[in-house]
């Protein structure tokens, strides 16, 4: 059975948050340093997957475009942060 996109996103969110928290607890590094490490890992994952596709070792048809793909990832990151800021702005209303 195929997993739908939202379920996949939820699973990635859970795994990433668990990794983030575990790394914070195990290292005592500042959160932003751990976030940079996660961003670096995402970049390395992208580079590896893109290289596999550029070498023709996958038949799914995806053609990596590093400039466009990085811009899409940057937009997704910015969008997620902005959406979270909206939630922070709303939080006091719900506390009363
Ligand atoms: Zn592929």
PDB file of the backbone (N, CA, C, O) and the ligand in Angstrom, with CONECT records:
HET     ZN  A 101       1
ATOM      1  N   UNK A   1       0.831  -1.191   0.000  1.00  0.00           N
ATOM      2  CA  UNK A   1       0.000   0.000   0.000  1.00  0.00           C
ATOM      3  C   UNK A   1       0.874   1.253   0.000  1.00  0.00           C
ATOM      4  O   UNK A   1       1.818   1.359   0.783  1.00  0.00           O
ATOM      5  N   UNK A   2       0.557   2.192  -0.874  1.00  0.00           N
ATOM      6  CA  UNK A   2       1.317   3.427  -0.958  1.00  0.00           C
ATOM      7  C   UNK A   2       0.925   4.375   0.174  1.00  0.00           C
ATOM      8  O   UNK A   2      -0.232   4.419   0.590  1.00  0.00           O
ATOM      9  N   UNK A   3       1.894   5.119   0.656  1.00  0.00           N
ATOM     10  CA  UNK A   3       1.658   6.134   1.677  1.00  0.00           C
ATOM     11  C   UNK A   3       1.361   7.459   0.984  1.00  0.00           C
ATOM     12  O   UNK A   3       2.057   7.832   0.039  1.00  0.00           O
ATOM     13  N   UNK A   4       0.337   8.169   1.440  1.00  0.00           N
ATOM     14  CA  UNK A   4       0.029   9.460   0.823  1.00  0.00           C
ATOM     15  C   UNK A   4       1.029  10.519   1.298  1.00  0.00           C
ATOM     16  O   UNK A   4       1.769  10.314   2.259  1.00  0.00           O
ATOM     17  N   UNK A   5       1.028  11.648   0.602  1.00  0.00           N
ATOM     18  CA  UNK A   5       2.039  12.678   0.847  1.00  0.00           C
ATOM     19  C   UNK A   5       1.971  13.229   2.268  1.00  0.00           C
ATOM     20  O   UNK A   5       3.010  13.446   2.892  1.00  0.00           O
ATOM     21  N   UNK A   6       0.761  13.461   2.792  1.00  0.00           N
ATOM     22  CA  UNK A   6       0.650  14.027   4.148  1.00  0.00           C
ATOM     23  C   UNK A   6       1.164  13.041   5.191  1.00  0.00           C
ATOM     24  O   UNK A   6       1.829  13.440   6.147  1.00  0.00           O
ATOM     25  N   UNK A   7       0.860  11.760   5.014  1.00  0.00           N
ATOM     26  CA  UNK A   7       1.351  10.750   5.947  1.00  0.00           C
ATOM     27  C   UNK A   7       2.877  10.684   5.904  1.00  0.00           C
ATOM     28  O   UNK A   7       3.533  10.558   6.938  1.00  0.00           O
ATOM     29  N   UNK A   8       3.432  10.771   4.692  1.00  0.00           N
ATOM     30  CA  UNK A   8       4.889  10.769   4.554  1.00  0.00           C
ATOM     31  C   UNK A   8       5.487  11.995   5.238  1.00  0.00           C
ATOM     32  O   UNK A   8       6.510  11.894   5.915  1.00  0.00           O
ATOM     33  N   UNK A   9       4.841  13.166   5.058  1.00  0.00           N
ATOM     34  CA  UNK A   9       5.335  14.393   5.696  1.00  0.00           C
ATOM     35  C   UNK A   9       5.293  14.257   7.220  1.00  0.00           C
ATOM     36  O   UNK A   9       6.241  14.639   7.906  1.00  0.00           O
ATOM     37  N   UNK A  10       4.192  13.711   7.745  1.00  0.00           N
ATOM     38  CA  UNK A  10       4.067  13.518   9.194  1.00  0.00           C
ATOM     39  C   UNK A  10       5.171  12.610   9.732  1.00  0.00           C
ATOM     40  O   UNK A  10       5.748  12.868  10.789  1.00  0.00           O
ATOM     41  N   UNK A  11       5.453  11.546   8.987  1.00  0.00           N
ATOM     42  CA  UNK A  11       6.490  10.609   9.417  1.00  0.00           C
ATOM     43  C   UNK A  11       7.869  11.283   9.421  1.00  0.00           C
ATOM     44  O   UNK A  11       8.649  11.114  10.357  1.00  0.00           O
ATOM     45  N   UNK A  12       8.154  12.046   8.366  1.00  0.00           N
ATOM     46  CA  UNK A  12       9.430  12.764   8.303  1.00  0.00           C
ATOM     47  C   UNK A  12       9.512  13.772   9.455  1.00  0.00           C
ATOM     48  O   UNK A  12      10.557  13.899  10.093  1.00  0.00           O
ATOM     49  N   UNK A  13       8.421  14.481   9.721  1.00  0.00           N
ATOM     50  CA  UNK A  13       8.412  15.452  10.828  1.00  0.00           C
ATOM     51  C   UNK A  13       8.759  14.772  12.153  1.00  0.00           C
ATOM     52  O   UNK A  13       9.567  15.281  12.930  1.00  0.00           O
ATOM     53  N   UNK A  14       8.133  13.610  12.401  1.00  0.00           N
ATOM     54  CA  UNK A  14       8.384  12.904  13.664  1.00  0.00           C
ATOM     55  C   UNK A  14       9.841  12.448  13.771  1.00  0.00           C
ATOM     56  O   UNK A  14      10.478  12.623  14.810  1.00  0.00           O
ATOM     57  N   UNK A  15      10.361  11.862  12.690  1.00  0.00           N
ATOM     58  CA  UNK A  15      11.732  11.345  12.715  1.00  0.00           C
ATOM     59  C   UNK A  15      12.730  12.488  12.884  1.00  0.00           C
ATOM     60  O   UNK A  15      13.699  12.376  13.636  1.00  0.00           O
ATOM     61  N   UNK A  16      12.480  13.583  12.177  1.00  0.00           N
ATOM     62  CA  UNK A  16      13.399  14.716  12.249  1.00  0.00           C
ATOM     63  C   UNK A  16      13.371  15.349  13.642  1.00  0.00           C
ATOM     64  O   UNK A  16      14.425  15.682  14.185  1.00  0.00           O
ATOM     65  N   UNK A  17      12.193  15.517  14.221  1.00  0.00           N
ATOM     66  CA  UNK A  17      12.096  16.107  15.559  1.00  0.00           C
ATOM     67  C   UNK A  17      12.767  15.203  16.595  1.00  0.00           C
ATOM     68  O   UNK A  17      13.434  15.691  17.506  1.00  0.00           O
ATOM     69  N   UNK A  18      12.592  13.896  16.456  1.00  0.00           N
ATOM     70  CA  UNK A  18      13.233  12.958  17.387  1.00  0.00           C
ATOM     71  C   UNK A  18      14.752  13.047  17.262  1.00  0.00           C
ATOM     72  O   UNK A  18      15.458  13.041  18.270  1.00  0.00           O
ATOM     73  N   UNK A  19      15.253  13.128  16.044  1.00  0.00           N
ATOM     74  CA  UNK A  19      16.698  13.242  15.820  1.00  0.00           C
ATOM     75  C   UNK A  19      17.220  14.557  16.390  1.00  0.00           C
ATOM     76  O   UNK A  19      18.270  14.599  17.031  1.00  0.00           O
ATOM     77  N   UNK A  20      16.467  15.629  16.144  1.00  0.00           N
ATOM     78  CA  UNK A  20      16.863  16.947  16.651  1.00  0.00           C
ATOM     79  C   UNK A  20      16.957  16.928  18.177  1.00  0.00           C
ATOM     80  O   UNK A  20      17.960  17.355  18.748  1.00  0.00           O
ATOM     81  N   UNK A  21      15.911  16.431  18.831  1.00  0.00           N
ATOM     82  CA  UNK A  21      15.881  16.420  20.296  1.00  0.00           C
ATOM     83  C   UNK A  21      16.970  15.521  20.872  1.00  0.00           C
ATOM     84  O   UNK A  21      17.632  15.880  21.846  1.00  0.00           O
ATOM     85  N   UNK A  22      17.150  14.357  20.265  1.00  0.00           N
ATOM     86  CA  UNK A  22      18.178  13.435  20.746  1.00  0.00           C
ATOM     87  C   UNK A  22      19.564  14.068  20.619  1.00  0.00           C
ATOM     88  O   UNK A  22      20.393  13.939  21.520  1.00  0.00           O
ATOM     89  N   UNK A  23      19.811  14.749  19.507  1.00  0.00           N
ATOM     90  CA  UNK A  23      21.112  15.386  19.307  1.00  0.00           C
ATOM     91  C   UNK A  23      21.317  16.521  20.310  1.00  0.00           C
ATOM     92  O   UNK A  23      22.408  16.678  20.858  1.00  0.00           O
ATOM     93  N   UNK A  24      20.274  17.309  20.551  1.00  0.00           N
ATOM     94  CA  UNK A  24      20.378  18.376  21.561  1.00  0.00           C
ATOM     95  C   UNK A  24      20.743  17.795  22.924  1.00  0.00           C
ATOM     96  O   UNK A  24      21.650  18.280  23.600  1.00  0.00           O
ATOM     97  N   UNK A  25      20.018  16.747  23.312  1.00  0.00           N
ATOM     98  CA  UNK A  25      20.240  16.136  24.623  1.00  0.00           C
ATOM     99  C   UNK A  25      21.614  15.493  24.735  1.00  0.00           C
ATOM    100  O   UNK A  25      22.249  15.547  25.788  1.00  0.00           O
ATOM    101  N   UNK A  26      22.069  14.886  23.647  1.00  0.00           N
ATOM    102  CA  UNK A  26      23.336  14.153  23.685  1.00  0.00           C
ATOM    103  C   UNK A  26      24.552  15.057  23.574  1.00  0.00           C
ATOM    104  O   UNK A  26      25.640  14.682  24.011  1.00  0.00           O
ATOM    105  N   UNK A  27      24.385  16.242  22.995  1.00  0.00           N
ATOM    106  CA  UNK A  27      25.553  17.084  22.716  1.00  0.00           C
ATOM    107  C   UNK A  27      25.547  18.401  23.481  1.00  0.00           C
ATOM    108  O   UNK A  27      26.612  18.968  23.727  1.00  0.00           O
ATOM    109  N   UNK A  28      24.388  18.894  23.858  1.00  0.00           N
ATOM    110  CA  UNK A  28      24.244  20.234  24.453  1.00  0.00           C
ATOM    111  C   UNK A  28      24.661  21.336  23.480  1.00  0.00           C
ATOM    112  O   UNK A  28      24.958  22.453  23.905  1.00  0.00           O
ATOM    113  N   UNK A  29      24.687  21.037  22.184  1.00  0.00           N
ATOM    114  CA  UNK A  29      24.964  22.070  21.186  1.00  0.00           C
ATOM    115  C   UNK A  29      23.778  23.026  21.139  1.00  0.00           C
ATOM    116  O   UNK A  29      22.654  22.632  21.450  1.00  0.00           O
ATOM    117  N   UNK A  30      24.017  24.284  20.752  1.00  0.00           N
ATOM    118  CA  UNK A  30      22.893  25.225  20.603  1.00  0.00           C
ATOM    119  C   UNK A  30      21.939  24.727  19.517  1.00  0.00           C
ATOM    120  O   UNK A  30      22.375  24.146  18.523  1.00  0.00           O
ATOM    121  N   UNK A  31      20.638  24.954  19.708  1.00  0.00           N
ATOM    122  CA  UNK A  31      19.655  24.489  18.723  1.00  0.00           C
ATOM    123  C   UNK A  31      19.969  24.914  17.294  1.00  0.00           C
ATOM    124  O   UNK A  31      19.796  24.127  16.363  1.00  0.00           O
ATOM    125  N   UNK A  32      20.428  26.146  17.110  1.00  0.00           N
ATOM    126  CA  UNK A  32      20.658  26.603  15.737  1.00  0.00           C
ATOM    127  C   UNK A  32      21.817  25.838  15.092  1.00  0.00           C
ATOM    128  O   UNK A  32      21.840  25.656  13.875  1.00  0.00           O
ATOM    129  N   UNK A  33      22.776  25.391  15.905  1.00  0.00           N
ATOM    130  CA  UNK A  33      23.884  24.591  15.366  1.00  0.00           C
ATOM    131  C   UNK A  33      23.361  23.236  14.898  1.00  0.00           C
ATOM    132  O   UNK A  33      23.750  22.742  13.840  1.00  0.00           O
ATOM    133  N   UNK A  34      22.478  22.645  15.694  1.00  0.00           N
ATOM    134  CA  UNK A  34      21.889  21.356  15.317  1.00  0.00           C
ATOM    135  C   UNK A  34      21.021  21.528  14.064  1.00  0.00           C
ATOM    136  O   UNK A  34      21.018  20.664  13.187  1.00  0.00           O
ATOM    137  N   UNK A  35      20.284  22.649  13.980  1.00  0.00           N
ATOM    138  CA  UNK A  35      19.480  22.922  12.783  1.00  0.00           C
ATOM    139  C   UNK A  35      20.371  23.021  11.551  1.00  0.00           C
ATOM    140  O   UNK A  35      20.027  22.509  10.485  1.00  0.00           O
ATOM    141  N   UNK A  36      21.522  23.684  11.701  1.00  0.00           N
ATOM    142  CA  UNK A  36      22.456  23.781  10.560  1.00  0.00           C
ATOM    143  C   UNK A  36      22.956  22.408  10.159  1.00  0.00           C
ATOM    144  O   UNK A  36      23.128  22.127   8.973  1.00  0.00           O
ATOM    145  N   UNK A  37      23.193  21.548  11.148  1.00  0.00           N
ATOM    146  CA  UNK A  37      23.638  20.176  10.859  1.00  0.00           C
ATOM    147  C   UNK A  37      22.559  19.424  10.073  1.00  0.00           C
ATOM    148  O   UNK A  37      22.862  18.682   9.138  1.00  0.00           O
ATOM    149  N   UNK A  38      21.299  19.627  10.465  1.00  0.00           N
ATOM    150  CA  UNK A  38      20.191  18.977   9.750  1.00  0.00           C
ATOM    151  C   UNK A  38      20.109  19.510   8.321  1.00  0.00           C
ATOM    152  O   UNK A  38      19.907  18.741   7.381  1.00  0.00           O
ATOM    153  N   UNK A  39      20.267  20.828   8.156  1.00  0.00           N
ATOM    154  CA  UNK A  39      20.243  21.415   6.806  1.00  0.00           C
ATOM    155  C   UNK A  39      21.381  20.852   5.962  1.00  0.00           C
ATOM    156  O   UNK A  39      21.206  20.576   4.775  1.00  0.00           O
ATOM    157  N   UNK A  40      22.548  20.685   6.581  1.00  0.00           N
ATOM    158  CA  UNK A  40      23.695  20.118   5.872  1.00  0.00           C
ATOM    159  C   UNK A  40      23.419  18.674   5.450  1.00  0.00           C
ATOM    160  O   UNK A  40      23.762  18.263   4.341  1.00  0.00           O
ATOM    161  N   UNK A  41      22.797  17.918   6.344  1.00  0.00           N
ATOM    162  CA  UNK A  41      22.452  16.529   6.019  1.00  0.00           C
ATOM    163  C   UNK A  41      21.456  16.474   4.863  1.00  0.00           C
ATOM    164  O   UNK A  41      21.554  15.600   4.002  1.00  0.00           O
ATOM    165  N   UNK A  42      20.499  17.403   4.838  1.00  0.00           N
ATOM    166  CA  UNK A  42      19.533  17.460   3.740  1.00  0.00           C
ATOM    167  C   UNK A  42      20.259  17.753   2.428  1.00  0.00           C
ATOM    168  O   UNK A  42      19.967  17.147   1.397  1.00  0.00           O
ATOM    169  N   UNK A  43      21.204  18.686   2.478  1.00  0.00           N
ATOM    170  CA  UNK A  43      21.977  19.013   1.279  1.00  0.00           C
ATOM    171  C   UNK A  43      22.776  17.815   0.780  1.00  0.00           C
ATOM    172  O   UNK A  43      22.849  17.563  -0.423  1.00  0.00           O
ATOM    173  N   UNK A  44      23.373  17.081   1.711  1.00  0.00           N
ATOM    174  CA  UNK A  44      24.142  15.885   1.316  1.00  0.00           C
ATOM    175  C   UNK A  44      23.226  14.817   0.743  1.00  0.00           C
ATOM    176  O   UNK A  44      23.583  14.147  -0.226  1.00  0.00           O
ATOM    177  N   UNK A  45      22.044  14.651   1.335  1.00  0.00           N
ATOM    178  CA  UNK A  45      21.079  13.679   0.804  1.00  0.00           C
ATOM    179  C   UNK A  45      20.663  14.084  -0.603  1.00  0.00           C
ATOM    180  O   UNK A  45      20.588  13.245  -1.501  1.00  0.00           O
ATOM    181  N   UNK A  46      20.393  15.376  -0.792  1.00  0.00           N
ATOM    182  CA  UNK A  46      20.025  15.859  -2.123  1.00  0.00           C
ATOM    183  C   UNK A  46      21.143  15.568  -3.119  1.00  0.00           C
ATOM    184  O   UNK A  46      20.889  15.036  -4.200  1.00  0.00           O
ATOM    185  N   UNK A  47      22.363  15.909  -2.764  1.00  0.00           N
ATOM    186  CA  UNK A  47      23.496  15.723  -3.680  1.00  0.00           C
ATOM    187  C   UNK A  47      23.655  14.263  -4.072  1.00  0.00           C
ATOM    188  O   UNK A  47      23.914  13.951  -5.234  1.00  0.00           O
ATOM    189  N   UNK A  48      23.497  13.367  -3.098  1.00  0.00           N
ATOM    190  CA  UNK A  48      23.637  11.943  -3.393  1.00  0.00           C
ATOM    191  C   UNK A  48      22.545  11.424  -4.319  1.00  0.00           C
ATOM    192  O   UNK A  48      22.811  10.681  -5.264  1.00  0.00           O
ATOM    193  N   UNK A  49      21.308  11.830  -4.028  1.00  0.00           N
ATOM    194  CA  UNK A  49      20.176  11.385  -4.856  1.00  0.00           C
ATOM    195  C   UNK A  49      20.274  12.003  -6.251  1.00  0.00           C
ATOM    196  O   UNK A  49      20.012  11.333  -7.250  1.00  0.00           O
ATOM    197  N   UNK A  50      20.652  13.279  -6.316  1.00  0.00           N
ATOM    198  CA  UNK A  50      20.791  13.937  -7.618  1.00  0.00           C
ATOM    199  C   UNK A  50      21.888  13.263  -8.439  1.00  0.00           C
ATOM    200  O   UNK A  50      21.712  13.042  -9.637  1.00  0.00           O
ATOM    201  N   UNK A  51      23.008  12.936  -7.817  1.00  0.00           N
ATOM    202  CA  UNK A  51      24.104  12.283  -8.540  1.00  0.00           C
ATOM    203  C   UNK A  51      23.660  10.933  -9.094  1.00  0.00           C
ATOM    204  O   UNK A  51      24.016  10.564 -10.214  1.00  0.00           O
ATOM    205  N   UNK A  52      22.877  10.198  -8.298  1.00  0.00           N
ATOM    206  CA  UNK A  52      22.363   8.906  -8.756  1.00  0.00           C
ATOM    207  C   UNK A  52      21.505   9.085 -10.003  1.00  0.00           C
ATOM    208  O   UNK A  52      21.604   8.299 -10.945  1.00  0.00           O
ATOM    209  N   UNK A  53      20.669  10.110 -10.010  1.00  0.00           N
ATOM    210  CA  UNK A  53      19.788  10.347 -11.153  1.00  0.00           C
ATOM    211  C   UNK A  53      20.554  10.890 -12.353  1.00  0.00           C
ATOM    212  O   UNK A  53      20.270  10.519 -13.493  1.00  0.00           O
ATOM    213  N   UNK A  54      21.524  11.767 -12.101  1.00  0.00           N
ATOM    214  CA  UNK A  54      22.313  12.308 -13.211  1.00  0.00           C
ATOM    215  C   UNK A  54      23.134  11.204 -13.866  1.00  0.00           C
ATOM    216  O   UNK A  54      23.442  11.275 -15.055  1.00  0.00           O
ATOM    217  N   UNK A  55      23.484  10.190 -13.092  1.00  0.00           N
ATOM    218  CA  UNK A  55      24.248   9.059 -13.639  1.00  0.00           C
ATOM    219  C   UNK A  55      23.335   8.031 -14.300  1.00  0.00           C
ATOM    220  O   UNK A  55      23.807   7.019 -14.821  1.00  0.00           O
ATOM    221  N   UNK A  56      22.030   8.290 -14.279  1.00  0.00           N
ATOM    222  CA  UNK A  56      21.097   7.378 -14.945  1.00  0.00           C
ATOM    223  C   UNK A  56      20.879   6.074 -14.191  1.00  0.00           C
ATOM    224  O   UNK A  56      20.482   5.074 -14.790  1.00  0.00           O
ATOM    225  N   UNK A  57      21.133   6.072 -12.887  1.00  0.00           N
ATOM    226  CA  UNK A  57      21.000   4.833 -12.110  1.00  0.00           C
ATOM    227  C   UNK A  57      19.612   4.670 -11.492  1.00  0.00           C
ATOM    228  O   UNK A  57      19.399   3.760 -10.690  1.00  0.00           O
ATOM    229  N   UNK A  58      18.670   5.536 -11.853  1.00  0.00           N
ATOM    230  CA  UNK A  58      17.284   5.379 -11.421  1.00  0.00           C
ATOM    231  C   UNK A  58      16.397   5.647 -12.629  1.00  0.00           C
ATOM    232  O   UNK A  58      16.666   6.547 -13.424  1.00  0.00           O
ATOM    233  N   UNK A  59      15.345   4.863 -12.755  1.00  0.00           N
ATOM    234  CA  UNK A  59      14.495   4.968 -13.949  1.00  0.00           C
ATOM    235  C   UNK A  59      13.201   5.746 -13.688  1.00  0.00           C
ATOM    236  O   UNK A  59      12.281   5.692 -14.505  1.00  0.00           O
ATOM    237  N   UNK A  60      13.111   6.476 -12.554  1.00  0.00           N
ATOM    238  CA  UNK A  60      11.852   7.167 -12.223  1.00  0.00           C
ATOM    239  C   UNK A  60      11.597   8.377 -13.110  1.00  0.00           C
ATOM    240  O   UNK A  60      10.463   8.847 -13.192  1.00  0.00           O
ATOM    241  N   UNK A  61      12.610   8.882 -13.763  1.00  0.00           N
ATOM    242  CA  UNK A  61      12.419   9.992 -14.681  1.00  0.00           C
ATOM    243  C   UNK A  61      12.728  11.370 -14.113  1.00  0.00           C
ATOM    244  O   UNK A  61      12.723  12.354 -14.852  1.00  0.00           O
ATOM    245  N   UNK A  62      12.994  11.458 -12.823  1.00  0.00           N
ATOM    246  CA  UNK A  62      13.319  12.767 -12.231  1.00  0.00           C
ATOM    247  C   UNK A  62      14.655  13.255 -12.767  1.00  0.00           C
ATOM    248  O   UNK A  62      15.638  12.515 -12.808  1.00  0.00           O
ATOM    249  N   UNK A  63      14.668  14.520 -13.179  1.00  0.00           N
ATOM    250  CA  UNK A  63      15.908  15.124 -13.653  1.00  0.00           C
ATOM    251  C   UNK A  63      16.271  16.261 -12.707  1.00  0.00           C
ATOM    252  O   UNK A  63      15.622  17.306 -12.711  1.00  0.00           O
ATOM    253  N   UNK A  64      17.306  16.059 -11.896  1.00  0.00           N
ATOM    254  CA  UNK A  64      17.679  17.081 -10.919  1.00  0.00           C
ATOM    255  C   UNK A  64      18.063  18.394 -11.600  1.00  0.00           C
ATOM    256  O   UNK A  64      18.682  18.409 -12.664  1.00  0.00           O
ATOM    257  N   UNK A  65      17.681  19.476 -10.963  1.00  0.00           N
ATOM    258  CA  UNK A  65      18.067  20.816 -11.408  1.00  0.00           C
ATOM    259  C   UNK A  65      18.499  21.559 -10.153  1.00  0.00           C
ATOM    260  O   UNK A  65      17.682  22.217  -9.510  1.00  0.00           O
ATOM    261  N   UNK A  66      19.782  21.460  -9.799  1.00  0.00           N
ATOM    262  CA  UNK A  66      20.240  21.943  -8.491  1.00  0.00           C
ATOM    263  C   UNK A  66      19.806  23.359  -8.146  1.00  0.00           C
ATOM    264  O   UNK A  66      19.366  23.598  -7.022  1.00  0.00           O
ATOM    265  N   UNK A  67      19.913  24.294  -9.062  1.00  0.00           N
ATOM    266  CA  UNK A  67      19.551  25.678  -8.725  1.00  0.00           C
ATOM    267  C   UNK A  67      18.061  25.766  -8.388  1.00  0.00           C
ATOM    268  O   UNK A  67      17.685  26.342  -7.367  1.00  0.00           O
ATOM    269  N   UNK A  68      17.221  25.197  -9.242  1.00  0.00           N
ATOM    270  CA  UNK A  68      15.773  25.224  -9.021  1.00  0.00           C
ATOM    271  C   UNK A  68      15.393  24.416  -7.787  1.00  0.00           C
ATOM    272  O   UNK A  68      14.573  24.854  -6.979  1.00  0.00           O
ATOM    273  N   UNK A  69      15.987  23.245  -7.646  1.00  0.00           N
ATOM    274  CA  UNK A  69      15.637  22.370  -6.523  1.00  0.00           C
ATOM    275  C   UNK A  69      16.026  23.007  -5.186  1.00  0.00           C
ATOM    276  O   UNK A  69      15.265  22.938  -4.221  1.00  0.00           O
ATOM    277  N   UNK A  70      17.204  23.623  -5.129  1.00  0.00           N
ATOM    278  CA  UNK A  70      17.632  24.278  -3.884  1.00  0.00           C
ATOM    279  C   UNK A  70      16.703  25.454  -3.578  1.00  0.00           C
ATOM    280  O   UNK A  70      16.370  25.700  -2.419  1.00  0.00           O
ATOM    281  N   UNK A  71      16.287  26.177  -4.616  1.00  0.00           N
ATOM    282  CA  UNK A  71      15.366  27.297  -4.399  1.00  0.00           C
ATOM    283  C   UNK A  71      14.026  26.785  -3.859  1.00  0.00           C
ATOM    284  O   UNK A  71      13.431  27.413  -2.983  1.00  0.00           O
ATOM    285  N   UNK A  72      13.550  25.650  -4.377  1.00  0.00           N
ATOM    286  CA  UNK A  72      12.303  25.070  -3.878  1.00  0.00           C
ATOM    287  C   UNK A  72      12.439  24.656  -2.414  1.00  0.00           C
ATOM    288  O   UNK A  72      11.529  24.869  -1.612  1.00  0.00           O
ATOM    289  N   UNK A  73      13.589  24.060  -2.074  1.00  0.00           N
ATOM    290  CA  UNK A  73      13.813  23.652  -0.679  1.00  0.00           C
ATOM    291  C   UNK A  73      13.899  24.883   0.220  1.00  0.00           C
ATOM    292  O   UNK A  73      13.377  24.880   1.335  1.00  0.00           O
ATOM    293  N   UNK A  74      14.564  25.943  -0.270  1.00  0.00           N
ATOM    294  CA  UNK A  74      14.677  27.181   0.502  1.00  0.00           C
ATOM    295  C   UNK A  74      13.286  27.777   0.737  1.00  0.00           C
ATOM    296  O   UNK A  74      12.983  28.240   1.837  1.00  0.00           O
ATOM    297  N   UNK A  75      12.445  27.762  -0.300  1.00  0.00           N
ATOM    298  CA  UNK A  75      11.082  28.287  -0.180  1.00  0.00           C
ATOM    299  C   UNK A  75      10.269  27.470   0.819  1.00  0.00           C
ATOM    300  O   UNK A  75       9.513  28.031   1.613  1.00  0.00           O
ATOM    301  N   UNK A  76      10.421  26.145   0.781  1.00  0.00           N
ATOM    302  CA  UNK A  76       9.682  25.278   1.705  1.00  0.00           C
ATOM    303  C   UNK A  76      10.099  25.578   3.145  1.00  0.00           C
ATOM    304  O   UNK A  76       9.263  25.610   4.047  1.00  0.00           O
ATOM    305  N   UNK A  77      11.399  25.799   3.351  1.00  0.00           N
ATOM    306  CA  UNK A  77      11.904  26.124   4.690  1.00  0.00           C
ATOM    307  C   UNK A  77      11.322  27.463   5.152  1.00  0.00           C
ATOM    308  O   UNK A  77      10.814  27.569   6.268  1.00  0.00           O
ATOM    309  N   UNK A  78      11.397  28.473   4.298  1.00  0.00           N
ATOM    310  CA  UNK A  78      10.885  29.796   4.659  1.00  0.00           C
ATOM    311  C   UNK A  78       9.388  29.744   4.929  1.00  0.00           C
ATOM    312  O   UNK A  78       8.898  30.363   5.874  1.00  0.00           O
ATOM    313  N   UNK A  79       8.665  29.005   4.098  1.00  0.00           N
ATOM    314  CA  UNK A  79       7.211  28.902   4.244  1.00  0.00           C
ATOM    315  C   UNK A  79       6.866  28.231   5.573  1.00  0.00           C
ATOM    316  O   UNK A  79       5.946  28.669   6.264  1.00  0.00           O
ATOM    317  N   UNK A  80       7.586  27.183   5.933  1.00  0.00           N
ATOM    318  CA  UNK A  80       7.321  26.473   7.186  1.00  0.00           C
ATOM    319  C   UNK A  80       7.580  27.395   8.377  1.00  0.00           C
ATOM    320  O   UNK A  80       6.828  27.374   9.352  1.00  0.00           O
ATOM    321  N   UNK A  81       8.635  28.200   8.305  1.00  0.00           N
ATOM    322  CA  UNK A  81       8.957  29.115   9.407  1.00  0.00           C
ATOM    323  C   UNK A  81       7.893  30.192   9.517  1.00  0.00           C
ATOM    324  O   UNK A  81       7.444  30.503  10.621  1.00  0.00           O
ATOM    325  N   UNK A  82       7.479  30.767   8.393  1.00  0.00           N
ATOM    326  CA  UNK A  82       6.460  31.817   8.404  1.00  0.00           C
ATOM    327  C   UNK A  82       5.142  31.274   8.946  1.00  0.00           C
ATOM    328  O   UNK A  82       4.482  31.936   9.747  1.00  0.00           O
ATOM    329  N   UNK A  83       4.753  30.067   8.515  1.00  0.00           N
ATOM    330  CA  UNK A  83       3.517  29.472   9.018  1.00  0.00           C
ATOM    331  C   UNK A  83       3.588  29.264  10.520  1.00  0.00           C
ATOM    332  O   UNK A  83       2.594  29.451  11.222  1.00  0.00           O
ATOM    333  N   UNK A  84       4.763  28.875  11.020  1.00  0.00           N
ATOM    334  CA  UNK A  84       4.936  28.687  12.450  1.00  0.00           C
ATOM    335  C   UNK A  84       4.823  30.014  13.178  1.00  0.00           C
ATOM    336  O   UNK A  84       4.248  30.081  14.264  1.00  0.00           O
ATOM    337  N   UNK A  85       5.375  31.085  12.578  1.00  0.00           N
ATOM    338  CA  UNK A  85       5.273  32.413  13.195  1.00  0.00           C
ATOM    339  C   UNK A  85       3.812  32.825  13.324  1.00  0.00           C
ATOM    340  O   UNK A  85       3.428  33.462  14.305  1.00  0.00           O
ATOM    341  N   UNK A  86       3.000  32.463  12.334  1.00  0.00           N
ATOM    342  CA  UNK A  86       1.567  32.761  12.421  1.00  0.00           C
ATOM    343  C   UNK A  86       0.958  32.071  13.643  1.00  0.00           C
ATOM    344  O   UNK A  86       0.133  32.652  14.347  1.00  0.00           O
ATOM    345  N   UNK A  87       1.373  30.834  13.884  1.00  0.00           N
ATOM    346  CA  UNK A  87       0.872  30.104  15.050  1.00  0.00           C
ATOM    347  C   UNK A  87       1.323  30.767  16.341  1.00  0.00           C
ATOM    348  O   UNK A  87       0.541  30.873  17.285  1.00  0.00           O
ATOM    349  N   UNK A  88       2.584  31.218  16.398  1.00  0.00           N
ATOM    350  CA  UNK A  88       3.066  31.887  17.603  1.00  0.00           C
ATOM    351  C   UNK A  88       2.249  33.135  17.877  1.00  0.00           C
ATOM    352  O   UNK A  88       1.914  33.429  19.024  1.00  0.00           O
ATOM    353  N   UNK A  89       1.926  33.873  16.808  1.00  0.00           N
ATOM    354  CA  UNK A  89       1.173  35.115  16.970  1.00  0.00           C
ATOM    355  C   UNK A  89      -0.234  34.822  17.501  1.00  0.00           C
ATOM    356  O   UNK A  89      -0.806  35.647  18.213  1.00  0.00           O
ATOM    357  N   UNK A  90      -0.789  33.674  17.165  1.00  0.00           N
ATOM    358  CA  UNK A  90      -2.128  33.323  17.589  1.00  0.00           C
ATOM    359  C   UNK A  90      -2.155  32.707  18.986  1.00  0.00           C
ATOM    360  O   UNK A  90      -3.197  32.721  19.640  1.00  0.00           O
ATOM    361  N   UNK A  91      -1.043  32.173  19.449  1.00  0.00           N
ATOM    362  CA  UNK A  91      -1.027  31.415  20.697  1.00  0.00           C
ATOM    363  C   UNK A  91      -1.595  32.187  21.898  1.00  0.00           C
ATOM    364  O   UNK A  91      -2.395  31.625  22.646  1.00  0.00           O
ATOM    365  N   UNK A  92      -1.203  33.476  22.112  1.00  0.00           N
ATOM    366  CA  UNK A  92      -1.713  34.181  23.301  1.00  0.00           C
ATOM    367  C   UNK A  92      -3.229  34.286  23.325  1.00  0.00           C
ATOM    368  O   UNK A  92      -3.831  34.290  24.398  1.00  0.00           O
ATOM    369  N   UNK A  93      -3.846  34.371  22.167  1.00  0.00           N
ATOM    370  CA  UNK A  93      -5.297  34.479  22.100  1.00  0.00           C
ATOM    371  C   UNK A  93      -5.954  33.253  22.745  1.00  0.00           C
ATOM    372  O   UNK A  93      -6.979  33.358  23.419  1.00  0.00           O
ATOM    373  N   UNK A  94      -5.337  32.094  22.518  1.00  0.00           N
ATOM    374  CA  UNK A  94      -5.922  30.866  23.016  1.00  0.00           C
ATOM    375  C   UNK A  94      -5.645  30.595  24.476  1.00  0.00           C
ATOM    376  O   UNK A  94      -6.265  29.710  25.066  1.00  0.00           O
ATOM    377  N   UNK A  95      -4.728  31.337  25.075  1.00  0.00           N
ATOM    378  CA  UNK A  95      -4.328  31.029  26.468  1.00  0.00           C
ATOM    379  C   UNK A  95      -5.251  31.643  27.497  1.00  0.00           C
ATOM    380  O   UNK A  95      -5.667  30.952  28.428  1.00  0.00           O
ATOM    381  N   UNK A  96      -5.583  32.900  27.367  1.00  0.00           N
ATOM    382  CA  UNK A  96      -6.440  33.652  28.292  1.00  0.00           C
ATOM    383  C   UNK A  96      -6.236  33.289  29.737  1.00  0.00           C
ATOM    384  O   UNK A  96      -6.895  33.849  30.613  1.00  0.00           O
TER     385      UNK A  96
HETATM  386 ZN    ZN A 101      14.481   8.171  -9.314  1.00  0.00          ZN
END
